[in-house]
Amino acid sequence: MEFMELIQKRQSCRNYSQQPVTTEEINACLQAAQMAPSACNAQPMHYTVCTGAMAAKVGEATRSMGMNKFTEQVPCFVVISEGNYTASAAMGSRVKDQDYRSIDIGIAVAHFTLCATSCGLSTCILGWFEEKKLAQLLGIKNRIRLVIALGYAAENDAIRPKKRKSLEELVDFKTE
Ligand SMILES: Cc1cc2nc3c(=O)[nH]c(=O)nc-3n(C[C@H](O)[C@H](O)[C@H](O)COP(=O)(O)O)c2cc1C
């Protein structure tokens, strides 16, 4: 698939079929995430892959206050928590007052979701979840930053046109 076509095709899926995701498919997406760049190459993240009964429990922790009702159908979740910085990334983050871990996780998630799309899978990045509940359920000690819902879209789930700000709003070109 051509790159811009892949980008157009990736969308947040909120309507999943019952088709399970294979270990090979999950691994392909994890390998794409693994190759993502990170500050000082620290790779400060951990992926907890949840399927079966555990996926049902994780899904439950993403539904509250009427949000994310669709996660009842999702066959696989990848919970992404922070890992350790290297000494140089920790120093850079402190001196420059930047949260490189969240940035690195965001980039890795972009790799993961685009790879999933290229494999014919669908995803939804979830930032709305009950962190304490998930941490307890999965024995995660560090901050949990994102959850990825992964599965096959239902047959009637069409590609939507993207709603985005114009480049005029988003971009400034400066030459001096
Ligand atoms: C950090 C982050 C958190 C998000 N959290 C949720 C969420 O909890 N539930 C949800 O349905 N979509 C969530 N989304 C998906 C966005 O709503 C979606 O990416 C955006 O509307 C653009 O649509 P598209 O992904 O279909 O192109 C999240 C996306 C990001 C990047």
PDBQT file of the ligand as one rigid body, heavy atoms in Angstrom, charges set to zero:
ROOT
HETATM    1  C1  LIG A 201      -3.927  10.272  22.589  1.00  0.00    +0.000 C 
HETATM    2  C2  LIG A 201      -5.239   9.846  21.954  1.00  0.00    +0.000 A 
HETATM    3  C3  LIG A 201      -6.291   9.445  22.772  1.00  0.00    +0.000 A 
HETATM    4  C4  LIG A 201      -7.502   9.023  22.207  1.00  0.00    +0.000 A 
HETATM    5  N1  LIG A 201      -8.493   8.520  23.020  1.00  0.00    +0.000 NA
HETATM    6  C5  LIG A 201      -9.609   8.031  22.464  1.00  0.00    +0.000 A 
HETATM    7  C6  LIG A 201     -10.584   7.378  23.270  1.00  0.00    +0.000 A 
HETATM    8  O1  LIG A 201     -10.448   7.195  24.478  1.00  0.00    +0.000 OA
HETATM    9  N2  LIG A 201     -11.716   6.919  22.655  1.00  0.00    +0.000 N 
HETATM   10  C7  LIG A 201     -11.911   7.038  21.309  1.00  0.00    +0.000 A 
HETATM   11  O2  LIG A 201     -12.955   6.592  20.817  1.00  0.00    +0.000 OA
HETATM   12  N3  LIG A 201     -10.991   7.629  20.510  1.00  0.00    +0.000 NA
HETATM   13  C8  LIG A 201      -9.845   8.112  21.051  1.00  0.00    +0.000 A 
HETATM   14  N4  LIG A 201      -8.877   8.656  20.242  1.00  0.00    +0.000 N 
HETATM   15  C9  LIG A 201      -9.077   8.720  18.791  1.00  0.00    +0.000 C 
HETATM   16  C10 LIG A 201      -9.293  10.149  18.278  1.00  0.00    +0.000 C 
HETATM   17  O3  LIG A 201     -10.582  10.583  18.620  1.00  0.00    +0.000 OA
HETATM   18  C11 LIG A 201      -9.055  10.142  16.750  1.00  0.00    +0.000 C 
HETATM   19  O4  LIG A 201      -7.736   9.795  16.481  1.00  0.00    +0.000 OA
HETATM   20  C12 LIG A 201      -9.350  11.491  16.102  1.00  0.00    +0.000 C 
HETATM   21  O5  LIG A 201     -10.701  11.868  16.267  1.00  0.00    +0.000 OA
HETATM   22  C13 LIG A 201      -9.058  11.461  14.594  1.00  0.00    +0.000 C 
HETATM   23  O6  LIG A 201      -9.811  10.457  13.944  1.00  0.00    +0.000 OA
HETATM   24  P1  LIG A 201      -9.136   9.241  13.168  1.00  0.00    +0.000 P 
HETATM   25  O7  LIG A 201      -8.209   8.527  14.132  1.00  0.00    +0.000 OA
HETATM   26  O8  LIG A 201     -10.277   8.371  12.756  1.00  0.00    +0.000 OA
HETATM   27  O9  LIG A 201      -8.376   9.784  11.997  1.00  0.00    +0.000 OA
HETATM   28  C14 LIG A 201      -7.669   9.057  20.786  1.00  0.00    +0.000 A 
HETATM   29  C15 LIG A 201      -6.593   9.445  19.982  1.00  0.00    +0.000 A 
HETATM   30  C16 LIG A 201      -5.393   9.819  20.543  1.00  0.00    +0.000 A 
HETATM   31  C17 LIG A 201      -4.241  10.180  19.629  1.00  0.00    +0.000 C 
ENDROOT
TORSDOF 0
